[in-house]
Amino acid sequence: MDIPRIFNITESAHRIHNPITPEKLATLGAALRLESGDRVLDLGSGSGEMLCTWARDHGITGIGIDMSQLFTEQAKLRAVELGVADQVTFIHDDAAGYVSDEKVSVAACVGATWIAGGVAGSIKLLAQSVRSGGIILIGEPYWRRLPPTEDVAKGCLANSISDFLMLPELLASFNHLGYDVVEMVLADQDGWDRYEAAKWLTMRRWLEDNPDDEYARDVRATLTSEPERYATYTREYLGWGVFALMPR
């Protein structure tokens, strides 16, 4: 079980696998008013930066589930590095359908709502793990500018314009599902640049170290095309944010 190899290559040097900076991740933790002893579940936990830094800064405990074996091992190493290995646990597994044995204060799916078929499905899944009065976190893209054509949407790596909503519509969708939006932290273009552009040096270094790998041609093609594609499409049209929800 693993994610597609291209992501394990391009994001192997990332600590955060979303367009949010460490500073904004810290802002999110503070905005949620986390307290020592709060328990956090993170479905699609990547390399564990959210759980590890919140354990260090706020004294939370938690569990993260991720399909990438590489990212899960990196998360465990990060927990040791920050001295929080006794507070957080990382499991290499498919997060789809995962429900915590113990109710949590915060249940999160930040940038991986595909595991439950989209936003609504992810909220429904997370709701099974969160305690009364707890918070659900959803990380999701939205359109900063509505793409004028389907080709532009595909340039943003969406299947179609209908894949994402404009920000007001996304917030309204949470309301329609019966949830209050109680906080949000939105990525900015610097966050997008750090997430996307950092892949390019990683790919170049990988190509230098693996010139004869059977996947080298695909990585070379991606490195050649990605800077222009990103600057033309994603950077101009796509936003991303983390939204804190509580049921009414």
N, C-alpha and C positions, 0 to 999 in steps of 0.2 A: 504494500500500500504506500503510495506516495503521490505527490503533486507532479504535474508535467515537468520534465527535466529542465526546460528553458527557465522556469522560475527558480529552481534550485541553483542554476548557474548565475542568472542575472542578478538575483537578490541575495547571493551568498554572503556578501559583505554588509548587508543591511541589518540594522538592529530593529528598525521599525518598517514593516512591510505595507505601509500606507503613506499617503502624502501629508503626514502630520509630523511636525518637528518635535524633538525632545522637550522644548520649551512649552509647546502647546499640549503635549501629553501631560506635563506637570500641571499646566493650567487646568486641564480636565480633572485630574485627581483632586486638586484643591476645590474646584467648582462643585464637585459632588459631596464635599464636606465629609470625606472619609475619616473614619475613626479607627483607632487601634482595636484589633479584634474583628473588624468587618471581614466577611468572607466574600470573595469575588470568584465568579466562574467566567472563564474566557474561552468561547468556542471559536477556533481558528486563531490560536494564540501566537502563531509565528515563532519568532525568536525570543518571546517572553518579556519584552521590554516593559510593557504596561504593568504586568503583575510584579515583576522584579523591582521596578522603581517605586511603585506604590507600596510594596512591602517595606522597602527601605525608608521611604519618606513618611508613610502614614501608619505603618504597623499592621497592614492588612494581611490576611492569609488567603490562599486561593489555589485554584487548580486550572490548568490550561490544557486544551486538547488541540492537536494539530496533525494533519495528514503528512506533513513533510518530516521525514526522519532527520534530515540535516538541521532544519530549524528547531526541532524539538531538542536535539543534542546541544545546539547553541543556547537554547533557553536554559537548560540545566547548568551549563557552564556559566552563564550570566548570573544565575542565582547564587552560585558559589562565589563568583567574583564580587558580588555586592553583599555577601554575607547573609543571604536570606534563604538559603537552601532548606532550612527547617520550617519556613513559612509558606513556601509555594511548591507545587508539584506539577510536573509537565508530563503528559502522556502522549505517545505517538499512536494516534488512532483517528478514525473517522468521527468527526464531531456531529454528524447528522444523526438526529434522534437522541443525542446525549442529554440525560436529565440527572442532576446532582442528587446524590443520596441524602444530602443535608441541604436545607434551604439556605440561600445565600442573600447577602445584602445587595449585591450588584451582579446581574447576569448580563454578559456582554457578547455581542457578535459584531466585531468591529472590522468591516471590510470583507466579510465572508458570508453574506446573507444567502448566497447560492446554496449553502449547505442545507437550507430548509425551503428551497424553492422561491426565495425572495424575501422582501421585508416582512410581509404579513405572516408568512410561515415561520420566519425566524423569531418574530415577537411571540407568536403562539408557543414555540418551542421553549424560549427563554422563560416565559411566564410560568412554566412548570417547575422551574428551579428557584425562582425568586420568592423571598419571604414577604409576608404582608408588610406594606410600607417600604418595600425595597424598590430598587431602580433597575430598569432595563436599559442597556446601552446598545444602540444601533449605529454602526458606521456605514455610510452609504454615499455613492456619488449622486450628484444632481446637475442639471444643466445651469451653468452660469449665464449662458446665452443659448437660446433655442437654435439648434442647427437648422440652416435653411434648406438642407436636402438630406436624404437618407445617406448619400455618399459621405457627407461631412460627419454624420453620426458614426458611420463605419470607420472613418478616419480616427475617431476617438476610441476605437476598439469596442464600440457598442454594436449590437446586431441591428438595431433600428432606433429611431428617435424615441419610440415608445418605451425603450428600456429604462429610461430615467425621467424624472419629473423636474420642473423648475422648483426652486427652493420653497416658495409659498405653497405650491401644490404638494410637495413632500410633507411639509409641516401639517397641512390640512389632512393628508392621508392618515397621519397618526391620530388626529382628532377623530376621524371617521371610524377608526378601529377602537375607539373608546379610551384613548390614552391622552393624558396631559403631557405636553412637552415642558419639562421643568429646567432644562439647561441645554446648551449646545456649544460646541467648539468647532469652528470651521477652519479648514485648511486655507492657506493663502498661496500665492504663486511661488513664494520661496519654498514652502513645504513641498509643492509639486516638483519644483526644480531639484530639490534634494533627493526626493524619491526616485524620479525618473533619470536625472543626469548621472546619479551615482552608479546606475547600471552600466553606463557606457564604459567607464574605466574598468569595472569588474569584467565586462565582456572582453575588452582589449587584453587585459592581463591573462584571462583564461585562454584566449586564442594564442598568446605567446607561449603559454605553458603546455598547451594541448594541440599543437598544429596538425597532428595526425589523427585526432579523434574523429570518429564517424559523424559527430554532430557539429564539427567545426564549420562546415559550409553554412549550416542554418544559423549559427551564432554570428558568423561574418555577415550574412545577409541582414540579420536583425540590427547589428551595430551600424551597418552602412545606412540603413533607412530610418532608424528610430529618432535621431536628433531632429531631422526635418519634419517627420510625421508629428512628433510631440509638439514642436513649436507651432506648427500649422494648425493642429486640431486640438489635442487635449488641453494644452496650456491656455487656449483661447476660449474654449467652450465648456469645459468640464470642471465642476466644483466637487468638493467632498467635505463631509462633516461627520461628527459624532453627536448623536442626539440622545438625551436622557429622558426616559419616559416613565410615567407612573400611571397605573390604571385608575380610572375614575370610579 
